[in-house]
Amino acid sequence: MYRVWNFVTTYSVLLVAGAVLALVWANLSPHSYHDFVEFVLVDDFIIGHAHYDEHGKVHRTLTLHFLVNDVLMAFFFAIAAKEVWEAVILRNGSLRGRKAATPLFATAGGMVGPIAVYLGLAALLGSDTYDAVQRGWAIPTATDIAFSYVVGRIVFGAGHPAVRFLLLLAIADDAAGLLILAVFYPSGEVMPEWLLLSFGAAVAVFVVFNWLPRHLDQGDQLRRRSTWVREKLTFWPYAVAGALSWYGFQQSGLHPALGLLPVVPTIPHADRAFGFFSEAEVYLHDLLNHIEHMLKYPVEVILFFFGLLNAGVEFSVISAPTWLVLAGLLIGKPIGIALFGWFAAYPLKLGLPKNMRTSDLFVIGFVAAIGFTVSLFIAAVAFDGAVVLEGMSVQAAAKMGALLSFFAAVVAIVAGRMLRIQKIHN
């Protein structure tokens, strides 16, 4: 398996730093922290949080929070979508064929289990609690790729087949999470006609700047037209298409952070996959990998601000939504992944990777219970800040559950030792 250590360490350190700073700031000076988060950059702008004035006219206010969560995080989700796209479409893709069947079944279990536990326990707590928290059912379905990979290496060793299984599961989980965000968590009133702009821009840029030059170069070994487009225009046509697609998502009511997804598959890419966030991709010169390399450092900074603007939760808000999110992650994830993985491996006879035991599935479930990044994001869009339960913000309490999911790392390490996991380092 190609190493992804550099990706994980660089993307994680700044994200954690931002989250820790946010927690400290919010608990020492909550008012100044929330003033910072909602700081207005531009009032009455073409993009931003929509609100209505006394005449019923729509105004949009560009706040710092909107800039990071709705605009800049689109680049983070684009990078995740790029890895999913390559894994599904390209030759040797990790999510293609029989080898991916058991991880995909386990991924389904890692979503069904948390949802069942979250909603089931919420129902047991009474109708008031259930009504207040039901919209957050997707929060515990998420798996943080970066942190789960770090913990997976600690528990299993870098060379254990369970680590690759975990990566497949985490990437598939993120793909499902993107779909859930698009379908179940629109940012406003859905107006699907605006998606014609998004997908029209994607189709147009693919035809004019990708397919057409290659079609005209048939029989030309020098590939002069394709080369001219790649060298002279580089990424700019796709940047314009991405901006149009993002705007279409904003206007359609779907979450604009997903706005770059239609454009990702249109960008010229390598003819085979080398693995998730593979070091080998550094030496590839196709435009898709070139764009990912360009975004590497900006996305690190974006994730720092994402952690800073979303993880600032006061400890006093810990309440029922916190425990429901944690229960979904720490109970639903391991049980769901273990049951669905076992069912795929044995009754369906799809098997497990060589040198991987059935008990490893349960430990993988604990590692995958680290929700953090995507869980925080879903919590932010699932609940309006005004929704309260017993006088406390449901959104803040749910975010605290996502933050506390880091304790799944400790549980995974303990479970690995109890089940006598044999580490494989090479």
HELIX and SHEET records of a PDB file:
HELIX    1   1 TRP A    5  LEU A   28  1                                  24    
HELIX    2   2 PRO A   30  VAL A   37  1                                   8    
HELIX    3   3 LEU A   64  PHE A   66  1                                   3    
HELIX    4   4 LEU A   67  LEU A   72  3                                   6    
HELIX    5   5 MET A   73  ILE A   89  1                                  17    
HELIX    6   6 ARG A   98  ALA A  100  5                                   3    
HELIX    7   7 ALA A  101  LEU A  124  1                                  24    
HELIX    8   8 SER A  127  VAL A  133  1                                   7    
HELIX    9   9 GLN A  134  GLY A  136  5                                   3    
HELIX   10  10 ILE A  139  THR A  141  5                                   3    
HELIX   11  11 ILE A  145  PHE A  156  1                                  12    
HELIX   12  12 PRO A  161  PHE A  184  1                                  24    
HELIX   13  13 PRO A  192  TRP A  194  5                                   3    
HELIX   14  14 LEU A  195  PHE A  206  1                                  12    
HELIX   15  15 VAL A  207  TRP A  211  3                                   5    
HELIX   16  16 LEU A  212  LEU A  216  1                                   5    
HELIX   17  17 ARG A  224  TRP A  228  1                                   5    
HELIX   18  18 VAL A  229  LEU A  233  3                                   5    
HELIX   19  19 TRP A  236  SER A  252  1                                  17    
HELIX   20  20 PRO A  256  LEU A  258  5                                   3    
HELIX   21  21 VAL A  264  THR A  266  5                                   3    
HELIX   22  22 GLU A  279  TYR A  283  5                                   5    
HELIX   23  23 LEU A  287  ASN A  310  1                                  24    
HELIX   24  24 PHE A  315  VAL A  317  5                                   3    
HELIX   25  25 ALA A  320  ALA A  327  1                                   8    
HELIX   26  26 GLY A  328  GLY A  332  3                                   5    
HELIX   27  27 LYS A  333  ALA A  345  1                                  13    
HELIX   28  28 THR A  358  VAL A  367  1                                  10    
HELIX   29  29 PHE A  372  ALA A  382  1                                  11    
HELIX   30  30 VAL A  394  LEU A  404  1                                  11    
HELIX   31  31 PHE A  407  MET A  418  1                                  12    
SHEET    1   A 3 VAL A  40  VAL A  42  0                                        
SHEET    2   A 3 VAL A  58  THR A  63 -1                                        
SHEET    3   A 3 HIS A  49  TYR A  52 -1                                        
SHEET    1   B 2 VAL A 388  LEU A 389  0                                        
SHEET    2   B 2 MET A 392  SER A 393 -1                                        
END                                                                             
